[in-house]
Amino acid sequence: MSTATYVVDGMMCDQCVSSVAVKVTTIAGVTGVQIERITGGRSWVTVTSSAILSEESVRAALTAAGCELAGSSA
């Protein structure tokens, strides 16, 4: 089991939160997603997975959801 927290820019509304949750859960091995949206600031996405995820797969999911990966804390 692995847990990593990602800093995300561009999560402006509840629709963005839903979109991020859907896209991130499509990554192979993801078992859970917890999102903390910060209005007017950087948001946090904590992902639990069966193995360590590649940053590229998380970045691609966030980009598909209309957001941008700003950093991570594995």
CHARMM internal coordinates of N, CA and C (Angstrom, degrees):
IC EDIT
DIST 1 N 1 CA 1.4541
DIST 1 CA 1 C 1.5246
ANGL 1 N 1 CA 1 C 108.16
DIST 1 C 2 N 1.3096
ANGL 1 CA 1 C 2 N 116.17
DIHE 1 N 1 CA 1 C 2 N 137.23
DIST 2 N 2 CA 1.4567
ANGL 1 C 2 N 2 CA 122.27
DIHE 1 CA 1 C 2 N 2 CA -179.47
DIST 2 CA 2 C 1.5262
ANGL 2 N 2 CA 2 C 109.16
DIHE 1 C 2 N 2 CA 2 C -132.98
DIST 2 C 3 N 1.3301
ANGL 2 CA 2 C 3 N 116.55
DIHE 2 N 2 CA 2 C 3 N 142.60
DIST 3 N 3 CA 1.4595
ANGL 2 C 3 N 3 CA 121.73
DIHE 2 CA 2 C 3 N 3 CA 175.39
DIST 3 CA 3 C 1.5178
ANGL 3 N 3 CA 3 C 108.51
DIHE 2 C 3 N 3 CA 3 C -130.56
DIST 3 C 4 N 1.3283
ANGL 3 CA 3 C 4 N 115.91
DIHE 3 N 3 CA 3 C 4 N 133.09
DIST 4 N 4 CA 1.4600
ANGL 3 C 4 N 4 CA 121.18
DIHE 3 CA 3 C 4 N 4 CA 178.29
DIST 4 CA 4 C 1.5176
ANGL 4 N 4 CA 4 C 108.55
DIHE 3 C 4 N 4 CA 4 C -138.58
DIST 4 C 5 N 1.3256
ANGL 4 CA 4 C 5 N 115.96
DIHE 4 N 4 CA 4 C 5 N 145.71
DIST 5 N 5 CA 1.4562
ANGL 4 C 5 N 5 CA 121.56
DIHE 4 CA 4 C 5 N 5 CA 178.18
DIST 5 CA 5 C 1.5225
ANGL 5 N 5 CA 5 C 108.66
DIHE 4 C 5 N 5 CA 5 C -113.56
DIST 5 C 6 N 1.3292
ANGL 5 CA 5 C 6 N 115.21
DIHE 5 N 5 CA 5 C 6 N 133.88
DIST 6 N 6 CA 1.4597
ANGL 5 C 6 N 6 CA 122.04
DIHE 5 CA 5 C 6 N 6 CA -177.70
DIST 6 CA 6 C 1.5179
ANGL 6 N 6 CA 6 C 109.75
DIHE 5 C 6 N 6 CA 6 C -118.32
DIST 6 C 7 N 1.3136
ANGL 6 CA 6 C 7 N 116.25
DIHE 6 N 6 CA 6 C 7 N 140.08
DIST 7 N 7 CA 1.4629
ANGL 6 C 7 N 7 CA 122.90
DIHE 6 CA 6 C 7 N 7 CA 176.30
DIST 7 CA 7 C 1.5249
ANGL 7 N 7 CA 7 C 106.61
DIHE 6 C 7 N 7 CA 7 C -92.91
DIST 7 C 8 N 1.3341
ANGL 7 CA 7 C 8 N 116.08
DIHE 7 N 7 CA 7 C 8 N 130.09
DIST 8 N 8 CA 1.4555
ANGL 7 C 8 N 8 CA 121.07
DIHE 7 CA 7 C 8 N 8 CA -172.41
DIST 8 CA 8 C 1.5240
ANGL 8 N 8 CA 8 C 111.08
DIHE 7 C 8 N 8 CA 8 C -127.03
DIST 8 C 9 N 1.3196
ANGL 8 CA 8 C 9 N 115.63
DIHE 8 N 8 CA 8 C 9 N 134.31
DIST 9 N 9 CA 1.4658
ANGL 8 C 9 N 9 CA 122.24
DIHE 8 CA 8 C 9 N 9 CA 172.57
DIST 9 CA 9 C 1.5196
ANGL 9 N 9 CA 9 C 109.20
DIHE 8 C 9 N 9 CA 9 C -102.82
DIST 9 C 10 N 1.3294
ANGL 9 CA 9 C 10 N 116.39
DIHE 9 N 9 CA 9 C 10 N 149.36
DIST 10 N 10 CA 1.4560
ANGL 9 C 10 N 10 CA 121.29
DIHE 9 CA 9 C 10 N 10 CA 173.37
DIST 10 CA 10 C 1.5099
ANGL 10 N 10 CA 10 C 115.93
DIHE 9 C 10 N 10 CA 10 C 93.37
DIST 10 C 11 N 1.3248
ANGL 10 CA 10 C 11 N 118.32
DIHE 10 N 10 CA 10 C 11 N 8.52
DIST 11 N 11 CA 1.4596
ANGL 10 C 11 N 11 CA 120.60
DIHE 10 CA 10 C 11 N 11 CA 178.66
DIST 11 CA 11 C 1.5273
ANGL 11 N 11 CA 11 C 107.71
DIHE 10 C 11 N 11 CA 11 C -91.55
DIST 11 C 12 N 1.3307
ANGL 11 CA 11 C 12 N 115.58
DIHE 11 N 11 CA 11 C 12 N 91.50
DIST 12 N 12 CA 1.4581
ANGL 11 C 12 N 12 CA 121.23
DIHE 11 CA 11 C 12 N 12 CA -170.33
DIST 12 CA 12 C 1.5227
ANGL 12 N 12 CA 12 C 115.84
DIHE 11 C 12 N 12 CA 12 C -95.54
DIST 12 C 13 N 1.3480
ANGL 12 CA 12 C 13 N 117.59
DIHE 12 N 12 CA 12 C 13 N -20.60
DIST 13 N 13 CA 1.4666
ANGL 12 C 13 N 13 CA 118.77
DIHE 12 CA 12 C 13 N 13 CA -172.61
DIST 13 CA 13 C 1.5266
ANGL 13 N 13 CA 13 C 110.10
DIHE 12 C 13 N 13 CA 13 C -148.09
DIST 13 C 14 N 1.3237
ANGL 13 CA 13 C 14 N 115.60
DIHE 13 N 13 CA 13 C 14 N 175.60
DIST 14 N 14 CA 1.4576
ANGL 13 C 14 N 14 CA 120.85
DIHE 13 CA 13 C 14 N 14 CA 178.95
DIST 14 CA 14 C 1.5267
ANGL 14 N 14 CA 14 C 111.71
DIHE 13 C 14 N 14 CA 14 C -64.35
DIST 14 C 15 N 1.3316
ANGL 14 CA 14 C 15 N 117.27
DIHE 14 N 14 CA 14 C 15 N -31.85
DIST 15 N 15 CA 1.4701
ANGL 14 C 15 N 15 CA 120.75
DIHE 14 CA 14 C 15 N 15 CA 177.04
DIST 15 CA 15 C 1.5308
ANGL 15 N 15 CA 15 C 110.12
DIHE 14 C 15 N 15 CA 15 C -64.10
DIST 15 C 16 N 1.3287
ANGL 15 CA 15 C 16 N 116.49
DIHE 15 N 15 CA 15 C 16 N -37.87
DIST 16 N 16 CA 1.4679
ANGL 15 C 16 N 16 CA 120.31
DIHE 15 CA 15 C 16 N 16 CA 176.38
DIST 16 CA 16 C 1.5230
ANGL 16 N 16 CA 16 C 110.54
DIHE 15 C 16 N 16 CA 16 C -62.98
DIST 16 C 17 N 1.3174
ANGL 16 CA 16 C 17 N 116.72
DIHE 16 N 16 CA 16 C 17 N -42.31
DIST 17 N 17 CA 1.4667
ANGL 16 C 17 N 17 CA 121.56
DIHE 16 CA 16 C 17 N 17 CA 178.71
DIST 17 CA 17 C 1.5281
ANGL 17 N 17 CA 17 C 109.70
DIHE 16 C 17 N 17 CA 17 C -59.83
DIST 17 C 18 N 1.3209
ANGL 17 CA 17 C 18 N 116.90
DIHE 17 N 17 CA 17 C 18 N -46.63
DIST 18 N 18 CA 1.4632
ANGL 17 C 18 N 18 CA 121.22
DIHE 17 CA 17 C 18 N 18 CA 179.45
DIST 18 CA 18 C 1.5236
ANGL 18 N 18 CA 18 C 111.32
DIHE 17 C 18 N 18 CA 18 C -61.75
DIST 18 C 19 N 1.3141
ANGL 18 CA 18 C 19 N 116.30
DIHE 18 N 18 CA 18 C 19 N -43.40
DIST 19 N 19 CA 1.4554
ANGL 18 C 19 N 19 CA 121.04
DIHE 18 CA 18 C 19 N 19 CA -179.30
DIST 19 CA 19 C 1.5268
ANGL 19 N 19 CA 19 C 111.34
DIHE 18 C 19 N 19 CA 19 C -64.04
DIST 19 C 20 N 1.3259
ANGL 19 CA 19 C 20 N 116.77
DIHE 19 N 19 CA 19 C 20 N -43.46
DIST 20 N 20 CA 1.4655
ANGL 19 C 20 N 20 CA 120.78
DIHE 19 CA 19 C 20 N 20 CA 178.01
DIST 20 CA 20 C 1.5209
ANGL 20 N 20 CA 20 C 110.17
DIHE 19 C 20 N 20 CA 20 C -62.16
DIST 20 C 21 N 1.3180
ANGL 20 CA 20 C 21 N 117.39
DIHE 20 N 20 CA 20 C 21 N -45.06
DIST 21 N 21 CA 1.4636
ANGL 20 C 21 N 21 CA 121.02
DIHE 20 CA 20 C 21 N 21 CA -179.79
DIST 21 CA 21 C 1.5227
ANGL 21 N 21 CA 21 C 110.95
DIHE 20 C 21 N 21 CA 21 C -59.19
DIST 21 C 22 N 1.3240
ANGL 21 CA 21 C 22 N 117.10
DIHE 21 N 21 CA 21 C 22 N -45.30
DIST 22 N 22 CA 1.4690
ANGL 21 C 22 N 22 CA 121.27
DIHE 21 CA 21 C 22 N 22 CA -179.86
DIST 22 CA 22 C 1.5181
ANGL 22 N 22 CA 22 C 110.82
DIHE 21 C 22 N 22 CA 22 C -63.29
DIST 22 C 23 N 1.3155
ANGL 22 CA 22 C 23 N 117.26
DIHE 22 N 22 CA 22 C 23 N -48.27
DIST 23 N 23 CA 1.4767
ANGL 22 C 23 N 23 CA 120.81
DIHE 22 CA 22 C 23 N 23 CA -176.69
DIST 23 CA 23 C 1.5190
ANGL 23 N 23 CA 23 C 111.72
DIHE 22 C 23 N 23 CA 23 C -66.17
DIST 23 C 24 N 1.3221
ANGL 23 CA 23 C 24 N 117.94
DIHE 23 N 23 CA 23 C 24 N -42.57
DIST 24 N 24 CA 1.4666
ANGL 23 C 24 N 24 CA 120.50
DIHE 23 CA 23 C 24 N 24 CA -177.65
DIST 24 CA 24 C 1.5251
ANGL 24 N 24 CA 24 C 110.59
DIHE 23 C 24 N 24 CA 24 C -68.36
DIST 24 C 25 N 1.3283
ANGL 24 CA 24 C 25 N 118.04
DIHE 24 N 24 CA 24 C 25 N -36.72
DIST 25 N 25 CA 1.4626
ANGL 24 C 25 N 25 CA 119.29
DIHE 24 CA 24 C 25 N 25 CA -179.38
DIST 25 CA 25 C 1.5230
ANGL 25 N 25 CA 25 C 112.41
DIHE 24 C 25 N 25 CA 25 C -69.41
DIST 25 C 26 N 1.3187
ANGL 25 CA 25 C 26 N 118.32
DIHE 25 N 25 CA 25 C 26 N -13.16
DIST 26 N 26 CA 1.4671
ANGL 25 C 26 N 26 CA 120.44
DIHE 25 CA 25 C 26 N 26 CA 176.90
DIST 26 CA 26 C 1.5311
ANGL 26 N 26 CA 26 C 112.57
DIHE 25 C 26 N 26 CA 26 C -81.32
DIST 26 C 27 N 1.3234
ANGL 26 CA 26 C 27 N 117.88
DIHE 26 N 26 CA 26 C 27 N -9.46
DIST 27 N 27 CA 1.4629
ANGL 26 C 27 N 27 CA 120.77
DIHE 26 CA 26 C 27 N 27 CA 177.16
DIST 27 CA 27 C 1.5316
ANGL 27 N 27 CA 27 C 108.31
DIHE 26 C 27 N 27 CA 27 C -70.61
DIST 27 C 28 N 1.3138
ANGL 27 CA 27 C 28 N 116.45
DIHE 27 N 27 CA 27 C 28 N 131.35
DIST 28 N 28 CA 1.4638
ANGL 27 C 28 N 28 CA 121.13
DIHE 27 CA 27 C 28 N 28 CA -178.81
DIST 28 CA 28 C 1.5248
ANGL 28 N 28 CA 28 C 110.65
DIHE 27 C 28 N 28 CA 28 C -56.66
DIST 28 C 29 N 1.3285
ANGL 28 CA 28 C 29 N 116.25
DIHE 28 N 28 CA 28 C 29 N 130.51
DIST 29 N 29 CA 1.4545
ANGL 28 C 29 N 29 CA 121.88
DIHE 28 CA 28 C 29 N 29 CA 177.03
DIST 29 CA 29 C 1.5136
ANGL 29 N 29 CA 29 C 115.45
DIHE 28 C 29 N 29 CA 29 C 94.62
DIST 29 C 30 N 1.3322
ANGL 29 CA 29 C 30 N 118.27
DIHE 29 N 29 CA 29 C 30 N -12.05
DIST 30 N 30 CA 1.4714
ANGL 29 C 30 N 30 CA 120.74
DIHE 29 CA 29 C 30 N 30 CA -179.39
DIST 30 CA 30 C 1.5293
ANGL 30 N 30 CA 30 C 109.19
DIHE 29 C 30 N 30 CA 30 C -71.15
DIST 30 C 31 N 1.3304
ANGL 30 CA 30 C 31 N 114.70
DIHE 30 N 30 CA 30 C 31 N 129.24
DIST 31 N 31 CA 1.4641
ANGL 30 C 31 N 31 CA 120.51
DIHE 30 CA 30 C 31 N 31 CA -179.91
DIST 31 CA 31 C 1.5230
ANGL 31 N 31 CA 31 C 112.91
DIHE 30 C 31 N 31 CA 31 C -113.30
DIST 31 C 32 N 1.3314
ANGL 31 CA 31 C 32 N 117.41
DIHE 31 N 31 CA 31 C 32 N -12.53
DIST 32 N 32 CA 1.4582
ANGL 31 C 32 N 32 CA 120.39
DIHE 31 CA 31 C 32 N 32 CA 179.22
DIST 32 CA 32 C 1.5145
ANGL 32 N 32 CA 32 C 112.33
DIHE 31 C 32 N 32 CA 32 C -167.86
DIST 32 C 33 N 1.3289
ANGL 32 CA 32 C 33 N 115.87
DIHE 32 N 32 CA 32 C 33 N 149.27
DIST 33 N 33 CA 1.4675
ANGL 32 C 33 N 33 CA 122.30
DIHE 32 CA 32 C 33 N 33 CA 178.55
DIST 33 CA 33 C 1.5182
ANGL 33 N 33 CA 33 C 107.92
DIHE 32 C 33 N 33 CA 33 C -136.68
DIST 33 C 34 N 1.3316
ANGL 33 CA 33 C 34 N 115.97
DIHE 33 N 33 CA 33 C 34 N 129.94
DIST 34 N 34 CA 1.4631
ANGL 33 C 34 N 34 CA 121.38
DIHE 33 CA 33 C 34 N 34 CA 176.09
DIST 34 CA 34 C 1.5251
ANGL 34 N 34 CA 34 C 106.72
DIHE 33 C 34 N 34 CA 34 C -125.19
DIST 34 C 35 N 1.3323
ANGL 34 CA 34 C 35 N 116.54
DIHE 34 N 34 CA 34 C 35 N 129.54
DIST 35 N 35 CA 1.4653
ANGL 34 C 35 N 35 CA 121.35
DIHE 34 CA 34 C 35 N 35 CA -174.28
DIST 35 CA 35 C 1.5193
ANGL 35 N 35 CA 35 C 110.03
DIHE 34 C 35 N 35 CA 35 C -122.19
DIST 35 C 36 N 1.3197
ANGL 35 CA 35 C 36 N 115.13
DIHE 35 N 35 CA 35 C 36 N 134.27
DIST 36 N 36 CA 1.4658
ANGL 35 C 36 N 36 CA 121.79
DIHE 35 CA 35 C 36 N 36 CA 172.92
DIST 36 CA 36 C 1.5240
ANGL 36 N 36 CA 36 C 107.04
DIHE 35 C 36 N 36 CA 36 C -120.44
DIST 36 C 37 N 1.3351
ANGL 36 CA 36 C 37 N 115.87
DIHE 36 N 36 CA 36 C 37 N 104.00
DIST 37 N 37 CA 1.4657
ANGL 36 C 37 N 37 CA 120.49
DIHE 36 CA 36 C 37 N 37 CA -179.87
DIST 37 CA 37 C 1.5237
ANGL 37 N 37 CA 37 C 108.83
DIHE 36 C 37 N 37 CA 37 C -85.39
DIST 37 C 38 N 1.3051
ANGL 37 CA 37 C 38 N 115.64
DIHE 37 N 37 CA 37 C 38 N 127.82
DIST 38 N 38 CA 1.4568
ANGL 37 C 38 N 38 CA 122.57
DIHE 37 CA 37 C 38 N 38 CA 177.99
DIST 38 CA 38 C 1.5297
ANGL 38 N 38 CA 38 C 107.74
DIHE 37 C 38 N 38 CA 38 C -107.85
DIST 38 C 39 N 1.3216
ANGL 38 CA 38 C 39 N 117.26
DIHE 38 N 38 CA 38 C 39 N 111.33
DIST 39 N 39 CA 1.4557
ANGL 38 C 39 N 39 CA 121.61
DIHE 38 CA 38 C 39 N 39 CA -179.70
DIST 39 CA 39 C 1.5274
ANGL 39 N 39 CA 39 C 109.56
DIHE 38 C 39 N 39 CA 39 C -63.59
DIST 39 C 40 N 1.3305
ANGL 39 CA 39 C 40 N 115.65
DIHE 39 N 39 CA 39 C 40 N 125.21
DIST 40 N 40 CA 1.4594
ANGL 39 C 40 N 40 CA 120.86
DIHE 39 CA 39 C 40 N 40 CA 178.23
DIST 40 CA 40 C 1.5181
ANGL 40 N 40 CA 40 C 114.11
DIHE 39 C 40 N 40 CA 40 C 77.25
DIST 40 C 41 N 1.3264
ANGL 40 CA 40 C 41 N 117.56
DIHE 40 N 40 CA 40 C 41 N 10.19
DIST 41 N 41 CA 1.4641
ANGL 40 C 41 N 41 CA 119.95
DIHE 40 CA 40 C 41 N 41 CA -179.25
DIST 41 CA 41 C 1.5086
ANGL 41 N 41 CA 41 C 111.43
DIHE 40 C 41 N 41 CA 41 C -147.83
DIST 41 C 42 N 1.2970
ANGL 41 CA 41 C 42 N 114.76
DIHE 41 N 41 CA 41 C 42 N -167.64
DIST 42 N 42 CA 1.4617
ANGL 41 C 42 N 42 CA 120.70
DIHE 41 CA 41 C 42 N 42 CA 179.16
DIST 42 CA 42 C 1.5233
ANGL 42 N 42 CA 42 C 109.69
DIHE 41 C 42 N 42 CA 42 C -81.19
DIST 42 C 43 N 1.3120
ANGL 42 CA 42 C 43 N 115.25
DIHE 42 N 42 CA 42 C 43 N 137.84
DIST 43 N 43 CA 1.4609
ANGL 42 C 43 N 43 CA 121.95
DIHE 42 CA 42 C 43 N 43 CA -179.68
DIST 43 CA 43 C 1.5204
ANGL 43 N 43 CA 43 C 109.77
DIHE 42 C 43 N 43 CA 43 C -100.07
DIST 43 C 44 N 1.3408
ANGL 43 CA 43 C 44 N 115.37
DIHE 43 N 43 CA 43 C 44 N 168.71
DIST 44 N 44 CA 1.4594
ANGL 43 C 44 N 44 CA 122.02
DIHE 43 CA 43 C 44 N 44 CA -177.85
DIST 44 CA 44 C 1.5171
ANGL 44 N 44 CA 44 C 109.45
DIHE 43 C 44 N 44 CA 44 C -122.46
DIST 44 C 45 N 1.3204
ANGL 44 CA 44 C 45 N 115.65
DIHE 44 N 44 CA 44 C 45 N 135.31
DIST 45 N 45 CA 1.4602
ANGL 44 C 45 N 45 CA 121.98
DIHE 44 CA 44 C 45 N 45 CA 175.56
DIST 45 CA 45 C 1.5240
ANGL 45 N 45 CA 45 C 106.82
DIHE 44 C 45 N 45 CA 45 C -124.92
DIST 45 C 46 N 1.3273
ANGL 45 CA 45 C 46 N 116.77
DIHE 45 N 45 CA 45 C 46 N 116.82
DIST 46 N 46 CA 1.4614
ANGL 45 C 46 N 46 CA 121.61
DIHE 45 CA 45 C 46 N 46 CA 177.99
DIST 46 CA 46 C 1.5195
ANGL 46 N 46 CA 46 C 107.59
DIHE 45 C 46 N 46 CA 46 C -104.50
DIST 46 C 47 N 1.3314
ANGL 46 CA 46 C 47 N 114.87
DIHE 46 N 46 CA 46 C 47 N 125.75
DIST 47 N 47 CA 1.4597
ANGL 46 C 47 N 47 CA 121.33
DIHE 46 CA 46 C 47 N 47 CA -175.44
DIST 47 CA 47 C 1.5279
ANGL 47 N 47 CA 47 C 109.54
DIHE 46 C 47 N 47 CA 47 C -118.11
DIST 47 C 48 N 1.3194
ANGL 47 CA 47 C 48 N 115.46
DIHE 47 N 47 CA 47 C 48 N 129.13
DIST 48 N 48 CA 1.4607
ANGL 47 C 48 N 48 CA 121.85
DIHE 47 CA 47 C 48 N 48 CA 173.51
DIST 48 CA 48 C 1.5256
ANGL 48 N 48 CA 48 C 106.75
DIHE 47 C 48 N 48 CA 48 C -105.38
DIST 48 C 49 N 1.3236
ANGL 48 CA 48 C 49 N 115.40
DIHE 48 N 48 CA 48 C 49 N 135.27
DIST 49 N 49 CA 1.4620
ANGL 48 C 49 N 49 CA 119.33
DIHE 48 CA 48 C 49 N 49 CA -177.58
DIST 49 CA 49 C 1.5161
ANGL 49 N 49 CA 49 C 110.39
DIHE 48 C 49 N 49 CA 49 C -146.62
DIST 49 C 50 N 1.3206
ANGL 49 CA 49 C 50 N 114.47
DIHE 49 N 49 CA 49 C 50 N 164.32
DIST 50 N 50 CA 1.4645
ANGL 49 C 50 N 50 CA 120.19
DIHE 49 CA 49 C 50 N 50 CA -179.11
DIST 50 CA 50 C 1.5255
ANGL 50 N 50 CA 50 C 112.17
DIHE 49 C 50 N 50 CA 50 C -75.24
DIST 50 C 51 N 1.3272
ANGL 50 CA 50 C 51 N 117.39
DIHE 50 N 50 CA 50 C 51 N -16.48
DIST 51 N 51 CA 1.4682
ANGL 50 C 51 N 51 CA 123.32
DIHE 50 CA 50 C 51 N 51 CA 177.99
DIST 51 CA 51 C 1.5257
ANGL 51 N 51 CA 51 C 108.47
DIHE 50 C 51 N 51 CA 51 C -150.02
DIST 51 C 52 N 1.2978
ANGL 51 CA 51 C 52 N 116.76
DIHE 51 N 51 CA 51 C 52 N 166.37
DIST 52 N 52 CA 1.4638
ANGL 51 C 52 N 52 CA 120.67
DIHE 51 CA 51 C 52 N 52 CA 177.71
DIST 52 CA 52 C 1.5277
ANGL 52 N 52 CA 52 C 109.16
DIHE 51 C 52 N 52 CA 52 C -64.69
DIST 52 C 53 N 1.3248
ANGL 52 CA 52 C 53 N 116.66
DIHE 52 N 52 CA 52 C 53 N 131.03
DIST 53 N 53 CA 1.4577
ANGL 52 C 53 N 53 CA 122.38
DIHE 52 CA 52 C 53 N 53 CA -179.50
DIST 53 CA 53 C 1.5242
ANGL 53 N 53 CA 53 C 110.60
DIHE 52 C 53 N 53 CA 53 C -88.70
DIST 53 C 54 N 1.3075
ANGL 53 CA 53 C 54 N 116.45
DIHE 53 N 53 CA 53 C 54 N 149.19
DIST 54 N 54 CA 1.4654
ANGL 53 C 54 N 54 CA 119.30
DIHE 53 CA 53 C 54 N 54 CA 174.19
DIST 54 CA 54 C 1.5267
ANGL 54 N 54 CA 54 C 108.45
DIHE 53 C 54 N 54 CA 54 C -77.04
DIST 54 C 55 N 1.3036
ANGL 54 CA 54 C 55 N 115.56
DIHE 54 N 54 CA 54 C 55 N 142.59
DIST 55 N 55 CA 1.4617
ANGL 54 C 55 N 55 CA 119.78
DIHE 54 CA 54 C 55 N 55 CA 178.67
DIST 55 CA 55 C 1.5254
ANGL 55 N 55 CA 55 C 110.40
DIHE 54 C 55 N 55 CA 55 C -61.53
DIST 55 C 56 N 1.3261
ANGL 55 CA 55 C 56 N 116.97
DIHE 55 N 55 CA 55 C 56 N -32.18
DIST 56 N 56 CA 1.4585
ANGL 55 C 56 N 56 CA 121.13
DIHE 55 CA 55 C 56 N 56 CA -179.81
DIST 56 CA 56 C 1.5356
ANGL 56 N 56 CA 56 C 111.47
DIHE 55 C 56 N 56 CA 56 C -63.74
DIST 56 C 57 N 1.3469
ANGL 56 CA 56 C 57 N 116.92
DIHE 56 N 56 CA 56 C 57 N -38.71
DIST 57 N 57 CA 1.4655
ANGL 56 C 57 N 57 CA 119.09
DIHE 56 CA 56 C 57 N 57 CA 179.92
DIST 57 CA 57 C 1.5274
ANGL 57 N 57 CA 57 C 111.21
DIHE 56 C 57 N 57 CA 57 C -68.77
DIST 57 C 58 N 1.3152
ANGL 57 CA 57 C 58 N 116.46
DIHE 57 N 57 CA 57 C 58 N -37.48
DIST 58 N 58 CA 1.4657
ANGL 57 C 58 N 58 CA 120.39
DIHE 57 CA 57 C 58 N 58 CA 177.93
DIST 58 CA 58 C 1.5270
ANGL 58 N 58 CA 58 C 109.70
DIHE 57 C 58 N 58 CA 58 C -69.29
DIST 58 C 59 N 1.3198
ANGL 58 CA 58 C 59 N 116.71
DIHE 58 N 58 CA 58 C 59 N -43.54
DIST 59 N 59 CA 1.4711
ANGL 58 C 59 N 59 CA 120.69
DIHE 58 CA 58 C 59 N 59 CA 178.73
DIST 59 CA 59 C 1.5339
ANGL 59 N 59 CA 59 C 110.41
DIHE 58 C 59 N 59 CA 59 C -59.21
DIST 59 C 60 N 1.3360
ANGL 59 CA 59 C 60 N 117.02
DIHE 59 N 59 CA 59 C 60 N -43.59
DIST 60 N 60 CA 1.4652
ANGL 59 C 60 N 60 CA 121.08
DIHE 59 CA 59 C 60 N 60 CA -179.42
DIST 60 CA 60 C 1.5305
ANGL 60 N 60 CA 60 C 111.01
DIHE 59 C 60 N 60 CA 60 C -63.47
DIST 60 C 61 N 1.3220
ANGL 60 CA 60 C 61 N 117.32
DIHE 60 N 60 CA 60 C 61 N -41.49
DIST 61 N 61 CA 1.4691
ANGL 60 C 61 N 61 CA 120.94
DIHE 60 CA 60 C 61 N 61 CA 179.23
DIST 61 CA 61 C 1.5295
ANGL 61 N 61 CA 61 C 110.58
DIHE 60 C 61 N 61 CA 61 C -64.58
DIST 61 C 62 N 1.3194
ANGL 61 CA 61 C 62 N 116.67
DIHE 61 N 61 CA 61 C 62 N -43.10
DIST 62 N 62 CA 1.4678
ANGL 61 C 62 N 62 CA 120.32
DIHE 61 CA 61 C 62 N 62 CA 179.56
DIST 62 CA 62 C 1.5199
ANGL 62 N 62 CA 62 C 111.45
DIHE 61 C 62 N 62 CA 62 C -66.22
DIST 62 C 63 N 1.3146
ANGL 62 CA 62 C 63 N 116.86
DIHE 62 N 62 CA 62 C 63 N -40.51
DIST 63 N 63 CA 1.4623
ANGL 62 C 63 N 63 CA 121.14
DIHE 62 CA 62 C 63 N 63 CA 178.00
DIST 63 CA 63 C 1.5246
ANGL 63 N 63 CA 63 C 110.06
DIHE 62 C 63 N 63 CA 63 C -62.74
DIST 63 C 64 N 1.3264
ANGL 63 CA 63 C 64 N 116.76
DIHE 63 N 63 CA 63 C 64 N -42.77
DIST 64 N 64 CA 1.4770
ANGL 63 C 64 N 64 CA 121.10
DIHE 63 CA 63 C 64 N 64 CA 178.03
DIST 64 CA 64 C 1.5239
ANGL 64 N 64 CA 64 C 111.04
DIHE 63 C 64 N 64 CA 64 C -61.82
DIST 64 C 65 N 1.3230
ANGL 64 CA 64 C 65 N 116.97
DIHE 64 N 64 CA 64 C 65 N -27.61
DIST 65 N 65 CA 1.4680
ANGL 64 C 65 N 65 CA 121.85
DIHE 64 CA 64 C 65 N 65 CA 179.64
DIST 65 CA 65 C 1.5306
ANGL 65 N 65 CA 65 C 111.86
DIHE 64 C 65 N 65 CA 65 C -87.69
DIST 65 C 66 N 1.3362
ANGL 65 CA 65 C 66 N 117.21
DIHE 65 N 65 CA 65 C 66 N -2.61
DIST 66 N 66 CA 1.4612
ANGL 65 C 66 N 66 CA 120.91
DIHE 65 CA 65 C 66 N 66 CA 178.11
DIST 66 CA 66 C 1.5114
ANGL 66 N 66 CA 66 C 114.07
DIHE 65 C 66 N 66 CA 66 C 89.90
DIST 66 C 67 N 1.3259
ANGL 66 CA 66 C 67 N 117.44
DIHE 66 N 66 CA 66 C 67 N 16.31
DIST 67 N 67 CA 1.4653
ANGL 66 C 67 N 67 CA 122.20
DIHE 66 CA 66 C 67 N 67 CA -179.87
DIST 67 CA 67 C 1.5236
ANGL 67 N 67 CA 67 C 109.69
DIHE 66 C 67 N 67 CA 67 C -119.49
DIST 67 C 68 N 1.3151
ANGL 67 CA 67 C 68 N 115.52
DIHE 67 N 67 CA 67 C 68 N 177.32
DIST 68 N 68 CA 1.4638
ANGL 67 C 68 N 68 CA 120.85
DIHE 67 CA 67 C 68 N 68 CA -177.26
DIST 68 CA 68 C 1.5264
ANGL 68 N 68 CA 68 C 110.50
DIHE 67 C 68 N 68 CA 68 C -132.86
DIST 68 C 69 N 1.3248
ANGL 68 CA 68 C 69 N 115.59
DIHE 68 N 68 CA 68 C 69 N 132.89
DIST 69 N 69 CA 1.4614
ANGL 68 C 69 N 69 CA 121.04
DIHE 68 CA 68 C 69 N 69 CA 175.41
DIST 69 CA 69 C 1.5231
ANGL 69 N 69 CA 69 C 108.64
DIHE 68 C 69 N 69 CA 69 C -72.26
DIST 69 C 70 N 1.3329
ANGL 69 CA 69 C 70 N 116.65
DIHE 69 N 69 CA 69 C 70 N 123.24
DIST 70 N 70 CA 1.4612
ANGL 69 C 70 N 70 CA 121.22
DIHE 69 CA 69 C 70 N 70 CA -179.66
DIST 70 CA 70 C 1.5275
ANGL 70 N 70 CA 70 C 111.91
DIHE 69 C 70 N 70 CA 70 C -103.46
DIST 70 C 71 N 1.3359
ANGL 70 CA 70 C 71 N 117.29
DIHE 70 N 70 CA 70 C 71 N -17.48
DIST 71 N 71 CA 1.4467
ANGL 70 C 71 N 71 CA 120.86
DIHE 70 CA 70 C 71 N 71 CA -179.89
DIST 71 CA 71 C 1.5135
ANGL 71 N 71 CA 71 C 110.69
DIHE 70 C 71 N 71 CA 71 C 169.01
DIST 71 C 72 N 1.3387
ANGL 71 CA 71 C 72 N 115.76
DIHE 71 N 71 CA 71 C 72 N 174.39
DIST 72 N 72 CA 1.4603
ANGL 71 C 72 N 72 CA 119.47
DIHE 71 CA 71 C 72 N 72 CA 179.08
DIST 72 CA 72 C 1.4939
ANGL 72 N 72 CA 72 C 111.42
DIHE 71 C 72 N 72 CA 72 C -146.28
DIST 72 C 73 N 1.3090
ANGL 72 CA 72 C 73 N 115.10
DIHE 72 N 72 CA 72 C 73 N 160.56
DIST 73 N 73 CA 1.4445
ANGL 72 C 73 N 73 CA 123.16
DIHE 72 CA 72 C 73 N 73 CA 176.45
DIST 73 CA 73 C 1.5105
ANGL 73 N 73 CA 73 C 107.21
DIHE 72 C 73 N 73 CA 73 C -139.18
DIST 73 C 74 N 1.3247
ANGL 73 CA 73 C 74 N 116.66
DIHE 73 N 73 CA 73 C 74 N 90.35
DIST 74 N 74 CA 1.4784
ANGL 73 C 74 N 74 CA 120.99
DIHE 73 CA 73 C 74 N 74 CA -174.57
DIST 74 CA 74 C 1.4983
ANGL 74 N 74 CA 74 C 110.91
DIHE 73 C 74 N 74 CA 74 C -74.35
END
COOR INIT
IC SEED 1 N 1 CA 1 C
IC BUILD
